[in-house]
């Protein structure tokens, strides 16, 4: 058996009793044909993206069931005949579920193959500089380094001793020589 999802939209003027009767009718059809109903979700009244048969809103119902393809064909035929149903869509989801399970198993397999976290070995440069023992002298690239915080009030700068001013000897100018 295959797994299907069917979403159908019922006219907005339909009452809850009419919607429940339609869901029961469709569920009975699937179960009498040898299928099983896995889930029924009533999303309530929602606004449509565009007008469908002069309606702007509709009651959304999502049904997930397992059945043979022949059952789905009859299911869709019955939805098409119903006056209260304005749109429906049936999608086969068992292939998608199989693909997702396969991906999940592959991820788990890769996780088991991946080695556990090992302490990083110091680089050749660290070994040559003598920091091979603790690795504190030069942290490995990409590791966060703690930076000491700057003091709140920096110390005043030391005054720089000014060089003694040397007076330049006065040179006689042409005007003073006369």
C-alpha positions as CSV (number, residue, x, y, z in Angstrom):
1,X,0.0,0.0,0.0
2,X,1.1,3.6,-0.7
3,X,0.8,6.6,1.6
4,X,-1.2,9.6,0.2
5,X,-2.1,13.1,1.5
6,X,-5.2,14.7,0.2
7,X,-6.0,18.4,0.9
8,X,-9.5,19.5,-0.1
9,X,-11.3,22.9,0.3
10,X,-14.9,23.0,1.2
11,X,-17.2,26.1,0.5
12,X,-17.1,28.7,3.3
13,X,-20.9,28.5,3.8
14,X,-20.7,24.8,4.8
15,X,-21.5,24.1,8.5
16,X,-19.3,22.0,10.8
17,X,-21.9,19.1,10.6
18,X,-21.7,19.1,6.8
19,X,-17.9,19.1,6.9
20,X,-17.8,16.3,9.5
21,X,-20.3,14.2,7.4
22,X,-18.1,14.7,4.3
23,X,-14.9,13.6,6.2
24,X,-16.8,10.6,7.5
25,X,-18.0,9.7,4.0
26,X,-14.5,9.9,2.5
27,X,-13.0,8.0,5.5
28,X,-15.5,5.2,5.1
29,X,-14.8,4.9,1.4
30,X,-11.0,4.5,2.1
31,X,-11.5,1.9,4.9
32,X,-14.1,-0.2,3.0
33,X,-11.7,-0.4,0.1
34,X,-9.0,-1.8,2.3
35,X,-7.1,1.4,3.2
36,X,-6.4,3.0,6.5
37,X,-6.8,6.6,7.6
38,X,-3.6,7.8,9.3
39,X,-4.5,11.4,10.1
40,X,-7.3,14.0,9.6
41,X,-6.5,17.7,10.2
42,X,-9.2,20.4,9.9
43,X,-7.4,23.7,9.4
44,X,-10.5,25.7,9.5
45,X,-11.6,28.6,7.4
46,X,-8.8,30.3,5.5
47,X,-8.5,32.9,2.8
48,X,-7.8,31.6,-0.7
49,X,-5.0,33.0,-2.8
50,X,-7.4,33.8,-5.7
51,X,-11.2,33.4,-6.3
52,X,-12.3,29.9,-6.9
53,X,-15.9,29.5,-8.1
54,X,-16.6,33.0,-6.8
55,X,-15.3,32.2,-3.3
56,X,-12.5,34.0,-1.5
57,X,-12.5,31.7,1.6
58,X,-12.8,28.0,2.2
59,X,-12.6,25.3,4.9
60,X,-9.3,23.3,4.5
61,X,-9.2,19.6,5.4
62,X,-6.0,17.5,5.2
63,X,-6.3,13.7,5.2
64,X,-3.4,11.3,5.2
65,X,-4.2,7.7,4.3
66,X,-2.7,4.5,3.1
67,X,-4.4,2.8,0.1
68,X,-3.9,1.3,-3.3
69,X,-3.9,3.6,-6.4
70,X,-7.4,2.4,-7.5
71,X,-8.8,3.6,-4.2
72,X,-7.3,7.0,-4.7
73,X,-8.8,7.3,-8.2
74,X,-12.3,6.6,-6.7
75,X,-11.6,9.0,-3.8
76,X,-10.9,11.8,-6.2
77,X,-13.9,11.0,-8.4
78,X,-16.1,11.3,-5.3
79,X,-14.6,14.6,-4.3
80,X,-15.1,15.9,-7.9
81,X,-18.8,15.0,-7.6
82,X,-19.4,16.7,-4.3
83,X,-20.9,20.2,-4.7
84,X,-19.4,21.5,-1.5
85,X,-15.8,20.7,-2.5
86,X,-14.3,23.5,-4.6
87,X,-10.7,22.2,-4.9
88,X,-8.6,19.2,-4.0
89,X,-5.1,17.9,-4.4
90,X,-3.8,14.4,-3.8
91,X,0.0,13.7,-3.3
92,X,1.8,10.4,-2.9
93,X,4.2,10.9,0.0
94,X,5.6,7.4,0.7
95,X,8.5,8.0,-1.7
96,X,9.4,11.2,0.1
97,X,9.3,9.5,3.4
98,X,11.5,6.7,2.1
99,X,14.0,9.2,0.8
100,X,14.0,11.1,4.1
101,X,14.6,7.9,6.1
102,X,17.4,7.0,3.8
103,X,19.1,10.4,4.3
104,X,18.7,10.1,8.1
105,X,20.3,6.7,8.1
106,X,23.2,8.0,6.0
107,X,23.7,10.9,8.4
108,X,23.8,8.5,11.3
109,X,26.3,6.2,9.6
110,X,28.6,9.2,8.8
111,X,28.3,10.4,12.4
112,X,29.5,7.0,13.7
113,X,32.4,7.0,11.2
114,X,33.5,10.5,12.2
115,X,36.3,10.4,14.8
116,X,35.6,11.8,18.2
117,X,37.1,15.1,19.2
118,X,40.8,14.7,19.7
119,X,43.1,17.2,21.4
120,X,44.8,19.2,18.6
121,X,48.5,18.5,18.2
122,X,50.8,21.5,18.2
123,X,52.0,22.8,14.8
124,X,55.5,22.4,13.6
125,X,56.1,26.1,14.4
126,X,54.9,25.7,17.9
127,X,57.2,22.7,18.4
128,X,60.2,24.7,17.1
129,X,59.4,27.6,19.4
130,X,59.2,25.4,22.4
131,X,55.5,25.7,23.0
132,X,54.9,22.0,22.3
133,X,54.2,21.1,25.9
134,X,51.2,23.3,26.8
135,X,50.5,25.2,23.6
136,X,49.9,28.3,25.6
137,X,52.6,30.3,23.9
138,X,50.8,30.4,20.5
139,X,47.2,29.2,20.3
140,X,46.0,27.2,17.3
141,X,44.5,29.1,14.4
142,X,40.8,29.7,14.8
143,X,40.8,29.3,18.6
144,X,39.6,32.3,20.6
145,X,42.3,34.3,22.5
146,X,41.6,36.0,25.7
147,X,42.6,39.7,25.5
148,X,43.4,41.5,28.7
149,X,40.9,44.3,29.4
150,X,42.2,47.8,29.1
151,X,42.4,49.8,32.4
152,X,39.4,52.2,33.0
153,X,41.7,55.2,33.4
154,X,45.0,55.1,31.5
155,X,48.1,56.3,33.3
156,X,49.2,59.8,32.4
157,X,51.9,59.9,29.9
158,X,55.4,60.7,31.2
159,X,56.5,64.2,30.3
160,X,59.2,64.3,27.7
161,X,62.2,66.4,28.7
162,X,62.5,69.2,26.3
163,X,65.9,69.8,24.8
164,X,67.6,73.0,26.1
165,X,67.0,75.9,23.8
166,X,70.1,77.0,22.1
167,X,70.2,80.5,20.9
168,X,71.7,80.9,17.5
169,X,74.4,83.5,17.3
170,X,73.2,86.6,15.7
171,X,74.6,87.0,12.3
172,X,75.2,90.5,11.2
173,X,72.9,91.5,8.5
174,X,73.8,93.9,5.8
175,X,71.7,96.6,7.3
176,X,73.4,96.4,10.7
177,X,76.9,96.7,9.2
178,X,76.4,100.1,7.9
